[in-house]
């Protein structure tokens, strides 16, 4: 592969990641607003993000903080 192809792939992946992160933050707003985490057996949005979505504690915290801004 040449430089331009590798760079284009990395750039596209970064754009896709940003879009997915925005979609996740919007979804977490609804999960919190409608207390979906409780219906799924979690005691908090934080526990929901860790146990049911599979995030590490630091990633769960980061997304929740971003969502609440």
Secondary structure, DSSP 4 states (H G I P E B T S, - for coil): --HHHHHHHHHHHHHHHHHHHHHHHHHHHHHHHTTHHHHTT-SSHHHIIIIIT---HHHHHHHHHHHH-
